[in-house]
């Protein structure tokens, strides 16, 4: 019986609101990282943004938050 190979695309993510998106088709706006985690902001072609929080020690805690322009403007004023 042939062995099936499954390829996992690390650029495919699911946001906290349940949308599946491909980060390889985004513009990286901000990139920050240290030895514990990375914090990146990606801009989609739709004008929406993804905040990607990746934790190296526990990838189960990774979060991908989808925001629109209006929400980004609100964050700038905090």
C-alpha atoms as one frame of an Amber mdcrd trajectory, in Angstrom:
protein
   0.000   0.000   0.000   1.533   3.383  -0.974   2.209   5.839   1.796   0.296
   9.111   1.500   2.287  12.293   1.943   0.553  15.295   3.449   2.069  18.704
   2.823   1.275  21.441   5.303   1.520  24.991   4.018   2.830  27.121   6.910
   1.459  30.244   5.195  -2.154  29.018   5.462  -3.688  30.252   8.711  -7.105
  30.447  10.340  -7.979  33.761  11.973  -9.667  34.120  15.350 -12.914  34.838
  13.457 -12.604  31.581  11.478 -11.410  32.805   8.051  -8.748  30.721   6.309
  -6.135  32.917   4.639  -2.786  32.554   2.863  -0.123  34.837   4.366   2.161
  34.341   1.350  -0.159  36.646  -0.647   0.106  39.555   1.803   2.327  42.580
   2.292   4.388  42.394   5.495   3.902  45.809   7.150   5.553  45.310  10.551
   7.860  42.520  11.679   8.958  42.186  15.301  10.489  39.170  17.019  12.463
  38.114  20.049  13.535  34.728  21.383  10.023  33.916  22.684   7.602  35.051
  19.974   7.101  37.035  16.794   4.546  39.773  16.216   3.858  40.657  12.591
   1.238  42.715  10.775   0.299  41.689   7.238  -1.860  43.694   4.816  -4.231
  41.759   2.553  -5.136  42.801  -0.983  -8.661  43.498   0.372  -7.271  46.285
   2.600  -7.738  44.236   5.763  -4.884  43.476   8.132  -3.765  40.345   9.968
  -1.978  40.576  13.305   0.032  37.350  13.579   1.322  36.379  17.014   3.496
  33.261  16.871   4.867  31.664  20.037   7.948  29.518  19.465   7.594  27.419
  22.626   3.925  26.579  22.106   2.518  26.977  18.584  -0.943  26.061  19.904
  -1.042  29.588  21.377  -0.491  31.268  17.987  -3.162  33.866  17.145  -4.135
  35.463  13.847  -6.401  38.469  14.292  -8.184  39.996  11.290  -8.761  43.770
  11.371 -10.191  46.240   8.861  -8.999  49.816   8.165 -11.449  51.311  10.656
 -10.212  49.055  13.450  -6.578  49.841  12.599  -7.332  53.600  12.813  -8.887
  53.052  16.255  -5.742  51.233  17.402  -3.539  54.128  16.235  -5.417  56.452
  18.568  -5.021  54.331  21.726
